[in-house]
Amino acid sequence: MDEIWKLHGLSEEEYRRILGKLGRTPNSVELGILGALWSEHCSYKSSRKHLKALPTEAPWVVQGPGENAGVIEIDEGVWAAFKVESHNHPSFIEPFNGAATGVGGIIRDIVSMGARPIALADSLRFGEFKDEHTKRLVKGVVKGISSYGNSIGIPTVAGETVFESSYKTNPLVNAFCLGIMPAGRMFRARATSEGQLLFLIGSSTGRDGIHGAVMASGEFSEDAEEKKPNVQVGDPFFGKKLLEAVMEIVEEGLAVGIQDFGAAGLAGSASEVASKSRLGVEVYLDEVPLREEGMNPYEILLSESQERMLIITEEDNLPALRRIAEKYHLHHAVVGKTTDDGIMRAFFEGETVAELPVSLIVDEAPVYDRESREPEYISQIRDFKQEELPQVDVYKSIEKLLSSPNIADSSWVYTQYDYQVGTNTVVKPGGDAALLRVKWPAKPELRSSKGIAIVSEGNGRMVFLNPYEGAKYVVAEAVRNLACVGAKPLAMTDCLNFGNPERPEVMWQFTQAVKGMAEACEELSFPVISGNVSLYNETVEEGEVRNVFPTPVVVGVGVLEDVENYLDHVFQEPSEIYLIGDIARPSRIDGSEYLKVIHGIIKGDVPKVDLKREKALIDTLIYLNERDMLLSAHDVSKGGLMVSLLESLFPSRFGAQIEIYSEDRPDFFLFAEMPTRVVVSVKPDIRDDFKEVLDKNSVGWTFLGNVVEGREIKISYNGEVLLEENLETLKGLWQKALENYL
């Protein structure tokens, strides 16, 4: 018993600190509360200091970090709330329920702001396909996401699926949700005075999910399977009833504030409401609707059972709240009230089972300035000279790349999601960014001619090579993808997935990545309005330590002034093809899919992003689209220029004749994943006006060739034919690769 703190995820130093603050020994319930709320998952004790560097404000930002979701202004009548969160550890232990409850949880975060969810997105990362366990994880996670999203009736419109050996035992499952609300009607997770009631509505409480926050704040080992009881079990149909009930509560003006039951369950939601309100709180555990017999105070307080919400309300509203709960057949009860003394008290069977200062639970959680040290591998991977690589046949390289699961057609994944439910989806998954109409059928005032664009981006390999430049690279790609559909980038939410922060090398990766993100967001006017930090994505097996690649995931949101005037990545008609952006630099293949798949190497440095050139390219793309000067736009990213061209050709009915003149080696020019480059197609009769705009804005350009009738692609390089192939043959490889793997 001398090390009782370990059972609650606390360090000895933290336990001693608690003893000093309380002046007594906490009981097991109090230790459970403090262990959960002081966990990395809840308190951000290793990351909070560094997150302050991220820009969070802009004229269009209504609510920044600190609430259940961030909020931006779409137009004078509509606001949008959005956030991304991780469910990594649960998804490894129990793929279906781990992923499904990740979707359910992020939906409730949006609902708690008073917003109606209209779109989901995901960012998924798994180990290499050689591993049978990886295939099981992929199938389980995708099924879990589709099951919850499809059942609750919210489309999954964007995402990415990546395979890399570093994620073998720590898959990353990041879920995003966006909702809309009438401008001026936003809710926060707080009360406004003492004596207000905490009204629980939703599912009954069981033992599932207990210790979930603590589990998410530790590394894995061989006993991961034993943690299955820590994984919550979701019910999307119950979630749908809860969503509609809360929307009705909001419409009738019955809530003062709203809080989701997330990490640490009732203990977390009640104490966080009290902390944000600068009040105390009493919690009545006997009143909590239970689904299992014999549950004790510890279990009731810390259960993370799904589909539960906390409504902060006035007593006069209780009859109406009960009426709505009963209408939707939801469990409900008054489980607490706010007080004026700053203390959290929990009562059970006539006894006080916990009595802690709210400030100790939430505000006084430790903040660490952990040791940071550049990893030794950095100097080793810098020893890379691309000029020494042997030249490989271009056609064979294309074949292998199109068959790589990171480049192959990902429709096997997204066709399992209902991405058009709600009839708001204008641009479906598979393009540079998804595009949605702003429409809430029951509220005519929430119709707008504008469109909301969403993109999910991450590149752990680039961040592994250079965390600072790699993070800038990821942010820039997200912003560029929004501009490629014609949308003005407004804001982002992030999920920072890293290994064990107690290892100085991991902490160095984290701090460098945050610095890079902050610089890119500042320069590109792209504030961070919400997010999540997921640390301890590490596995220790037989003495071997495996941390995931440092993986900041960015989900960007932008607005298109006219939703009907959008750009697609698909070639639309016979036209001229140009490569525009930062094109004067020699092409580097560092960190590229080509380097890994063809040469079996992950080395080099990240091609640096010139943020001023990136901003000029983004602004120019938006300007050109507003004036209908572009037929299509598609950024150069994974697989390089060659894959970008093919991705624009495969869904079309056309072919292409490409004529490239460059001093670069052909494979470098075609497969380099250089930032700030976009392939566009233009009608020949406006080429002069198009070039004039580019020159005026200092955006580089080079003519690549023509979109032509037929289904052939022919590439000449410095006057010599490099490739001549039927597109349907290549398309077949691309379409079937992922499906064949699975």
QUIDARA-V513561 format. One line per field, one symbol per residue. ss: DSSP state (2 for helix, 1 for strand, 0 for the rest). phi: phi as a letter, one per 30 degrees, with the letter a starting at -180 (. if undefined). burial: I if it has 24 or more other C-alpha atoms within 12 Angstrom, else O. A space follows every 50 residues. Layout:
ss = ???
phi = ???
burial = ???
//
This chain:
ss = 00022222000222222222220000022222222220022220000222 20000000001110000001111110011111111102222220222222 22222222222000011111111111000002222222222222222222 22000111111110222000011111111111000000000000001111 11001000000222200001000222222200000222222222222222 20000011110000222222222222200111112220010000002222 22000001111110222222222222200011111111100011111100 11111112222220000000000000222220000222000002222222 22000000002222000000000011100000011111000002220111 11111110022222202222222222222222220001111111111000 00022222222222222222222000111111110001111001111000 11111111110000000000000011111110000000000022222220 00000000002222222222222222000001111000022222222222 00001111110000022222200000111111022222222222220001 111111110001111110011111112222222222222220
phi = .dcddddcicddddddddedddiadddddddddddddcdeecchdcceed dddddbbaecdcbcekcdadbbddadcbcbcaabbcbddedddbeddddd dddeddddededdiccdbabbbbbbbddddcddddddedddddddddddd ddibdccalabbbaddcecbdcbccbbbbbbdejcbcbdaccadidcccd bkddcbcdididddedcbdcbdceddceddcdccbdddddddeddddded ddiccdabbddceihddddddddddddhbcacbcdddddccbdidceedd dcdcedhbbccdbdeddeedddddddechcdaadcladbcciccbccahi cdcaabdedddcdcedbccddbaddddedddddbbddddddceddddded ddcdddceecdeddddcdcbdjhcdccdejcdadbbdcabedbedccbdd bccbbcbaaedddddaedddddedddddddddddcjdddcabbbbccbdd ddceddddeddddddddedddddchbdccalacccidbbcbhiccbcded bdccccbbbcebddccccdddcaeaccbcbkccddddcceidddddddci bbbjbdedcdddddddddddedddddchcbcaaaddbdjieededdddde ddccbaccbcbadddeddddcdcddibbcbcbdedcedddddddddchcd abdckbdbdjbbcbbcbhjcdcabbddddddddddceddddd
burial = OOOOIOOIIIOOOIIOOIOOOOOOOIIIIIIIIIIIIIIIIIIIIIIIOI IOIIIIIIOIIIIIIIIIIIIIIIIOIIIIIIIIIIIIIIIIIIIIIIII IIIIIIIIIIIIIIIIIIIIIIIIIIIIIOOOOIIIIIIIIIIIIIIIII IIIIIIIIIIIIIIIIIIIIIIIIIIIIIIIIIOIIIIIIIIIIOIIIII IIIIIIIIIIIIIIIIIIIIIOOIOOIIIIIIIIIIIIIIIIIIIIIIII OOIIIIIIIIIIIIIIIIIIIIIIIIIIIIIIIIIIIIIIOOOOOIIIII IIIIIIIIIIIIIIIOIIOOIIOIIOOIOIIIIIIIIIIOOIIIIIIIOO OOIIIIIIIIIIIOIIOOOIOOOIOOOIOOOOOOOIOOOOOOOIIOIIII IIIIIIIIIIIIIIIIIIIIOIOIIIIIIIIIIIIIIIIIOOOOOIIIOI IIIIIIIIIIIIIIIIIIIIIIIIIIIIIIIIIIIIIIIIIIIIIIIIII IIIOIIIIIIIIIIIIIIIIIIIIIIIIIIIIIIIIIIIOOOOOOIIIII IIIIIIIIIIIIIIIIIIIIIIIIIIIIIIIIIOOOIIIIIIIIIIIIIO IIIIIIIIIIIIIIIIIIIIIIIIIIOOIIIIIIIIIIIIIIIIIIIIII IIOIIIIIIIOOOOIIIIIIIIIIIIIIIIIIIOOOIOOIIOIIOOIIII IIIIIIIIOOIIIIIOIOOOOIIOIOIOOIIOIIIOIIIOII
//
